[in-house]
């Protein structure tokens, strides 16, 4: 299967660790030129760039902060100045708030409105800003692929992280609208909704817990970052000829998160 990615320019946001890093490496293996963005970890992003280069690919690291919308445009402009355009956008960067995923013990009414604004501003409007920055160039070339990385939380719903799930669910509506609006120009837009994924950015979990989660999936195993990366590469490649406006779940999406109960 020809992915038609040789020489294409791919921007993967939030690519210093986890799913983003695996996705950047996977595009590099397909011969794409990969821009790896980071917020706080230039060293980690540099390691991903080095890994891509060691495999014979081309890559660079660019800082991108979802909460700095002007900075999003500057980051895209830096990639365009370096390589002439962006053919594929993987909007993977996420703003958790604090030091990680929201605390599920916090009641809905106790989440400050300012946190709603910050979470939706970064995770939804931040994605819009990324698309706005790359879409004109894709239209001009008559070819483009956009993959928005959501979460099973957007459909599953869990106690506590209401702002996060709400922001991620907005990506689904965004993709549906963009599919109609940009499809005539050769731009395909889809959403990937990973479930409970084993990545290098997730703290180690007890085997009993991962076994229980895996038992709730059709394949009886949890996805790792490479599984999700391969899905993202397909959607964001020439091998995807006409799939657009869709939400694609990976196998782990069926797993119940630890705090949702049996």
N, C-alpha and C positions, 0 to 999 in steps of 0.2 A: 504494500500500500504506500503510495507516494504522498507524503505530507506536504510537498511543495514548499518546504520551509527553508531550503538552502538559500542563504543570503538574506532572508527576511529579517526585519528588525522587530524584536519582541520586547515589550516593556512588561516586566513582572513586578508589581508593587508588593511591598512587604515580603521581600525575598531573601532576607538574611538568615532565616531559620524555617523549620517546619515545612508545610505544604508549599509555601512560596519558594523556598530554596530548592526543594525537589523538582518543582516545576521549571525553575530557571535552568537547572542542570539538564533536565529532559529536553528542553528546547535546544540547549547547546549541543546535545548529541545529535539532533536533527539538522545541524548545520546553520541554525539561526544565529544572528548577532543579538545578544541578550543584555538588556539593561536591568540591573539588579538594584532595586531601591531598598533603602533602610531608613529608619528614623533615629535610633540611638546607637546602633551597632555597626559602625563602619568596618570594624575588624572582622566581624562575622560575614558581612557582605563581601569584604575582600577575599575571604576564604572561598566563598561560592564562586566569585570571579576567577580565582586561581584554579579551582577545580574544573571549571568550564574550559579555561585556557589549556590546562594539562591534558584535556581530552581532544585538543585540536580546535576548539571553538573560539569565538570572540565574545568578550563580555566587558562590561564596565559597571561601576557602582555609582549610584546617584542618590542623594538624600531627598526624601519626600516625606512631608508631614501632613497627614490628612486634615489637621486643624488649621493649616496655613494654605488657604485656597489659592492665593497668588503663588505660593511656593510650589503647588502642584503644577501650575502652568509653567513655572520656571524649570522644573524638573523635566517636563516633556520637551520644552524648548532645547534643553541641553542635549537630550538624546537626538532630536532632529538635527541640531547643528553638527553633531558628531557623525551621524550615519544617514542623514537625508530624509528621515521620516520614521513613522511608527506604523508597522503593518498589523501587528497583533498587540492588543492590550489585555493583560490578565490583571484585573482589579482585585487583588488579594489582600492588600493592606487592611488592617483592622485596628480600631481604637477600642480597647477594653475599658479603660478608665482604671485608675489605681494601678495595682501590680498584677492584675490578671482578670479572669472572668468575674462577672458580678457575683456578689454573695447571694445565694438563693434563699437565705433566711430573712432577707430584708423584705418587708411588706411593700406592696405596690404604692400605697399612699405615703410611704416614708421616703420614696425616691424623689429628691428635689427636682423641680421643673428644670433647673439649670442643668442637671445631669441628662435629662431627656434632650434638651437642646444640644448639648455637647455631643451626646452619643449619635443622635440622628444627623447632626451637622457633619460629623466626621465620617460615619459609616455609610450614609446615604448621599448627602450633598457632596461629600468628598469623592464618592464614586462618580457622581454626575460631573464634577470638575475634571476628573480624569478623562471621561468620555468626551466632554466638550473640547478638551485640548487635543485629542488625537483624531476626532471624527472628520474635521475638514480635510485633512491630508488623505485619509482613507477614501473619502468621496472623490477627491481629485484623481486618485490613482485607480479608482473603480474596483478596489479590493480591500477588504479589511475583516478582521475577526476580533470580537470583543467577548471575553469570558468574565462574568461577574461571579465572584466567589461568595456564596451565601453560607447558610448553616441549616442543619436539620432543626435547630431551635426555632427557626422562623415558622415552620409548620407544626412542629411538635408542641411548642409552648411549654415553658417550665416556670416554676415559681421563682420570683426574684428578678431575673434579668429582663424585665419588660422592655426597657429602652433598646437593648441590643437586638432582641428578637424582632421588635417592631422595625428598626432600621434595616435589618437584613431582609425582612419580608418586602420592604419597599423596592429592593433590587429586582424582585420578580415582576412587579408592575413596570419598572423601568425597562426591563428587557422586552416585555411585550410591546410597549410603545415604540421602542427603538427598532424592533424587528420590522414593523410596518413603515416607519419613517426613513430608515436607512437601507432597507433591503433592496430597493430599486437601484441603489448606488453600489451594490456588490458587497455590502457590509452585513455580516451575520453576527447576531448578538444572542448569547445564551447564558444561563445561570447554572452553576454547579453547586449542589448543596451537600457537602460532606457531612457525614454523621460523626460518631465518636471515632476519631482517627488517631492512630499511634504515630507520634512524631518525636523528633529530637527536642522539640520545645515543650513537650508535655512531661511533667514530673513522673517518675516511675510509679506504677500502680500495682497493687497486690494481684497476684495471678488469679486468685479466686474472683476478684472483681472483673478482670478482663475476660475470664472464662464465662462468667455469667452474662456479660454484655454480648460476647460473641455468640452465645447460645440463642440469643434473640434475633439473629440475622439469618437470612436465607442460606448463606454459605457457611455458617457456623464459624466465621472468623471476622475480625475487625480489619478494616482497611488500614494500610500504612500510607505515609506521604507519597510513596512512589505510585501506589494504586490511583490516588487522586490525580497525581501529576500526569499520568498517562491519559486519563480522561480529559483533562484540561488541554493537553497537547492535541488530541484529536479534534476537539471542538474549535480550537484556535489554529486550525491548519487547513490546507487545501484539500485534505482528505474529507473534510466536512464540506460537502458541496452545496447543501440546501437546507440544513437544519438550523432554524433560527426561532427566537422567541420562546424557547423551551426551558423548563426547569429539569435538570438531570440529577438524580440522586445516586449516590454510590451505595454499595451494599451495606455499609455501616450505618446508614441513615435509619435502618430499622431497629437499631440497638437503643434501648431505653437508657438515658443518661442516669448516672448514679443517684441524683437527688430527686428523680421523678417517681421513684417507687416501682414496684413490680407491675 
